[in-house]
Amino acid sequence: MGGLAILLAAFVAGLAGQPVSPAETAESVLAHNLEARGFDRWKPFYTMRLRGTVTSRGKTVPVLVLRKRPNRLRQETAFDAGTVIAAFDGRRAWAINPFSGSDAPRRLTGSEVDDAAAQADFDGPLVDPAAHGFAVALVGAESVDGRPAYRLRLKKPGSPGQDFLIDATTWLEIKSVTTVSRDGRPATLETAFDDYRSVDGVMVPFRIVTSIGGQTVSVMQVERVDLGVPIADALFVMPKN
């Protein structure tokens, strides 16, 4: 039975494409990923400006994302009736949502702050996960849309954790998977990364698809990415009422 299992595993890996190496570890997969992303080119940059569109529920609208080290974020989504702004200044998260009945900025609380802080991390959790408080494990190898991939699991005590699928050939992220609460029940949140392009030597996904419970909720199509551009700190600070 053991020999048959080995043969079957080899056959499945062959169907998926180039077989994955059994010698890889969580540390080696992370190292390959950073090299593939061009992390050495990424490290000197302190800002990133992204322009594109987001499609959700059949409607496509412009989006602007501003990021600044170490953990500042601002996203503007322009609708016909007004612009929704969500931001994190390094300590506080806030939002302006004209669809809520008011154009006044609102301080976010609870899990909204945790979510904003995680999204604002300039490098992301795959860069020095231990410094972010994550334990990292290599769960195994699998096929993702016919591509061989490694599944890394990043987990903090008391959290559901987050999985990253890393392409075994390009070493770039294919997908991230985590559990969120939706209508009071747990649901699987998946973010798929595709159409990688080099920007100043850094590999950036130009198509990002987000799904919850297996249903696509948004598609971001990146049009332009600028690294190292001047971005004022004041843009991340909540305006006074």
C-alpha positions in Angstrom: 0.0 0.0 0.0 2.8 2.4 0.8 4.4 2.0 -2.6 1.0 2.4 -4.3 0.5 5.7 -2.4 3.8 7.0 -3.5 3.0 6.1 -7.2 -0.4 7.8 -6.9 1.1 10.9 -5.4 3.7 11.1 -8.2 1.0 10.7 -10.8 -1.2 13.5 -9.3 1.8 15.8 -9.1 2.6 15.0 -12.7 -1.0 16.0 -13.7 -0.6 19.3 -11.9 2.5 20.3 -13.7 6.0 20.4 -12.4 6.2 18.2 -9.3 6.8 20.0 -6.0 10.0 19.2 -4.0 9.5 17.2 -0.8 12.7 18.9 0.5 11.0 22.3 0.9 10.3 23.8 4.4 8.1 26.7 5.5 11.3 28.8 5.8 12.6 27.9 2.3 9.2 28.6 0.7 9.1 32.0 2.4 12.6 32.7 1.2 11.7 31.7 -2.4 8.6 33.9 -2.2 10.5 37.0 -1.1 13.1 36.5 -3.8 10.4 36.0 -6.5 8.6 39.1 -5.4 11.8 41.2 -5.6 11.9 42.0 -1.9 15.4 43.5 -2.1 14.0 46.0 -4.6 10.9 46.6 -2.5 12.7 47.3 0.8 13.9 50.9 0.0 10.4 52.1 -1.1 8.5 53.9 1.6 5.3 54.6 -0.4 3.0 53.0 -2.9 0.2 54.6 -4.9 -2.2 52.3 -6.8 -4.9 53.3 -9.2 -7.5 51.0 -10.7 -11.1 49.9 -10.6 -13.2 47.6 -8.4 -16.1 45.7 -9.8 -18.8 44.5 -7.4 -22.5 43.6 -7.9 -22.2 44.4 -11.6 -20.9 48.0 -11.0 -17.3 49.1 -11.8 -15.9 52.2 -9.9 -12.5 53.9 -9.7 -10.3 53.1 -6.7 -7.2 54.9 -5.3 -5.0 53.2 -2.7 -2.2 55.0 -0.8 0.3 53.2 1.4 3.2 54.4 3.5 5.6 52.6 5.8 5.3 51.2 8.2 1.6 50.8 8.5 -0.4 53.6 7.0 -3.2 53.1 4.5 -5.9 55.1 2.7 -8.4 53.8 0.1 -10.8 56.0 -1.8 -13.6 54.4 -3.8 -15.4 56.9 -6.0 -19.2 56.3 -6.6 -21.5 58.6 -8.5 -23.1 59.7 -5.3 -19.9 60.3 -3.3 -16.5 58.9 -2.4 -16.0 56.3 0.4 -12.7 56.7 2.2 -11.2 54.2 4.6 -7.9 54.9 6.3 -5.5 53.8 9.0 -2.9 56.3 10.4 -0.8 53.7 12.2 -2.9 53.7 15.4 -6.4 54.7 14.5 -8.8 53.6 11.8 -11.5 55.9 10.4 -13.9 56.1 7.5 -16.0 58.6 5.6 -19.1 57.0 4.1 -21.6 59.4 2.5 -24.0 56.4 2.0 -24.4 56.2 5.8 -26.3 59.4 5.8 -23.4 61.6 6.9 -20.2 62.9 5.3 -18.5 63.3 8.7 -15.5 61.1 9.4 -16.2 58.2 11.8 -13.7 56.5 14.1 -13.7 52.7 13.6 -13.6 50.4 16.6 -13.2 46.7 17.5 -12.5 44.2 14.8 -12.6 47.0 12.2 -9.4 48.4 13.6 -7.7 45.0 13.6 -8.7 44.5 10.0 -7.5 47.9 9.0 -4.2 47.4 10.8 -3.6 44.1 9.1 -4.3 45.6 5.7 -2.1 48.6 6.4 1.0 46.4 7.0 3.3 47.7 4.1 5.3 44.5 3.7 2.6 42.0 4.6 2.6 39.0 6.9 4.9 36.8 4.7 7.8 39.2 5.5 9.2 38.1 8.9 6.0 36.4 10.2 7.5 35.9 13.7 7.8 39.6 14.1 4.1 39.9 13.5 3.4 37.2 16.1 2.7 34.4 13.6 3.7 30.8 13.9 4.3 29.4 10.4 3.8 25.9 9.2 4.1 24.2 5.8 0.7 22.4 5.6 1.6 20.5 2.4 1.5 20.6 -1.4 -1.6 20.7 -3.6 -2.9 21.7 -7.0 -4.5 25.1 -7.5 -6.2 25.5 -10.9 -3.8 23.0 -12.3 -0.7 24.6 -10.8 1.4 22.9 -8.1 1.5 25.0 -5.0 2.6 24.9 -1.3 0.2 25.8 1.4 1.6 27.9 4.2 -0.4 28.5 7.4 0.2 31.6 9.5 -1.5 31.5 12.9 -1.6 33.5 16.1 -3.0 32.1 19.4 -6.7 32.3 19.5 -7.1 33.3 15.8 -8.4 31.1 12.9 -5.1 31.7 11.0 -4.5 32.5 7.4 -3.3 30.2 4.6 -1.2 31.3 1.6 -1.0 29.2 -1.5 2.5 29.8 -3.1 3.1 28.7 -6.7 5.7 26.0 -6.7 7.1 27.3 -10.0 7.0 31.1 -9.9 7.0 31.2 -6.0 4.4 34.0 -6.1 1.2 34.0 -4.1 -1.7 32.5 -5.9 -4.3 32.9 -3.1 -4.9 33.7 0.6 -7.6 31.9 2.6 -9.0 32.8 6.0 -12.2 32.5 8.0 -14.4 35.5 8.6 -17.8 36.1 10.2 -20.7 36.7 7.9 -24.2 37.2 9.2 -23.0 35.8 12.5 -21.7 32.6 10.9 -18.1 31.6 9.8 -17.4 31.9 6.1 -14.3 31.3 4.0 -12.7 34.5 2.6 -10.4 33.9 -0.4 -8.3 36.5 -2.2 -6.8 35.3 -5.5 -3.8 37.1 -7.0 -3.1 37.0 -10.8 -1.6 38.9 -13.7 1.7 39.7 -12.0 3.7 42.5 -13.6 7.1 44.0 -12.7 7.0 47.5 -11.3 10.5 48.8 -10.7 11.7 45.3 -10.3 8.9 44.4 -7.8 6.3 41.8 -8.9 2.8 43.2 -8.3 -0.5 41.4 -9.0 -2.7 43.5 -11.3 -5.8 41.4 -10.8 -7.2 40.6 -7.3 -10.4 38.6 -6.9 -12.1 38.4 -3.5 -14.7 35.7 -2.7 -16.7 34.8 0.4 -18.2 31.4 0.8 -17.3 30.5 -2.8 -19.0 33.6 -4.3 -17.1 36.4 -5.9 -17.8 39.7 -4.1 -15.2 42.0 -5.8 -12.6 42.1 -8.6 -9.9 44.7 -8.5 -8.2 45.5 -11.8 -5.0 47.5 -11.2 -4.2 50.1 -13.9 -1.1 51.8 -12.5 1.3 51.4 -9.6 3.8 54.0 -8.5 6.5 53.3 -5.9 8.4 55.9 -4.0 6.1 58.8 -4.8 5.6 61.6 -2.3 2.6 61.0 -0.1 1.8 63.5 2.8 1.2 62.0 6.2 -1.8 64.2 6.7 -3.8 62.1 4.1 -3.9 59.2 6.6 -5.1 61.3 9.6 -8.8 61.6 10.4 -10.1 65.1 9.6 -11.6 67.1 12.4 -15.4 67.4 12.2 
